[in-house]
Amino acid sequence: MIAAIPVVGLGALLLVAAVELAMSRRLWAAKPSCWPVIATTALVTVWADPLFGLLAGVVAETVRAAWVRGNRVGSELMKQPITGYHKDKENHWVAQLACGHNQHVRHSPPWVNRPWVTSAVGRESMLELELDCRKCEEGALPDDQP
């Protein structure tokens, strides 16, 4: 499939993506583990060829993702404290985490047992509770906060 894309077209797409990344805050908001992938892709694209840059980026991201998954096993790297709460459109409680991500905190027995979510006192008592943040593990940008 990649062979069907002209190298000039692929180069133009990568150039547009690079300019968009540089002009937005996403480059600076990226997790530090993503920086080597961005740099590798950019350098190989500029020095060699857009196709090789794309392939180098895919390989670098695969290595980075495996490294992040390997480091999180049994570690506290992705735990983030709750800093506040809000309700979503369906009236479910959502925890706002220190990392800028949101995470639903539902009380849905018997599957999820969080009775503290149902009262203001209970939610207040769980501020600073650390939750695993899957979005941090994926290197996602911060969520919009209400």
LINVEN-V812407 format. One record per run of one state. SS is the DSSP state (alpha for helix, beta for strand, coil for the rest). FROM is the first residue (numbers start at 1). TO is the last residue. If there is no record, write none. Layout:
BEGIN
SS FROM TO
SS FROM TO
END
This chain:
BEGIN
coil 1 1
alpha 2 4
coil 5 6
alpha 7 23
coil 24 25
alpha 26 29
coil 30 31
alpha 32 47
coil 48 49
alpha 50 72
coil 73 78
beta 79 87
coil 88 92
beta 93 97
coil 98 101
beta 102 104
coil 105 107
beta 108 108
coil 109 111
beta 112 112
coil 113 114
alpha 115 118
coil 119 119
alpha 120 125
coil 126 129
beta 130 132
coil 133 133
alpha 134 137
coil 138 146
END
